[in-house]
Amino acid sequence: MSLPTRQIGGHKAAINNPRISDEAKEHSRQAIEELERQPQTQEVREGYEEDKDETRVNAGYKATLKNPNVSQEAKDRAQEILEERGAM
């Protein structure tokens, strides 16, 4: 079984596909509603948001390392944080 969020994505694609019948689009709308109500869907989304936030923070620290307008002290601190996080 695929993740509920991927199933939702497939149904959304079907809804926006002009070659899909209105009946099939309605089925996809109902399926999305049902999948949205499942606790597993919310758990997957929450985990994704946490991972995404961590990825963005790490990307900011990595950008700090390459930015010529940032002090060496800030670069050293960014390096330390990335190493602590296991991102380097």
Secondary structure, DSSP 8 states (H G I E B T S, - for coil): ---HHHHHHHHHHHHT-TTS-HHHHHHHHHHHHHHHHSHHHHHHHHHHHHHHHHHHHHHHHHHHHH-TTS-HHHHHHHHHHHHHHT--
